[in-house]
Amino acid sequence: MGEAYVERWELVSICHPGASSYSREYKNRFESLMLTSIWAPDLPPDRDVEFRIDLIPGTAPVSKRPYRMAPDELKELKIQLQEQLDKGFIRPSSSPWGCPALFVEKKDRGGKRLVWTTGR
């Protein structure tokens, strides 16, 4: 287990003296899996590639009229957004940039899936 994990959870490991070199060898390999499974179990593991969107300096957000949403869809939107916030998939933002959120029928099971669209 990683040192940060052990320190955070105050874990004590008792094992065979020769096992410590073995555990150090695999420490980094399993530490990320363990921490990911604790904090956000549904997220994929971290990748070596970071993504970002470079904006042109001085560019203003595109102004569009908000989509109308039925009251039951608005209620479902709030529920799904809260679930994604709780799981750590999304985080609160005060950015003026945004994108529409739509619901799409699921093919294999009942219900609707929340989709963000970034097209114009």
Order of alpha helices (4+ residues) and beta strands (2+ residues): alpha-alpha-alpha-beta-beta
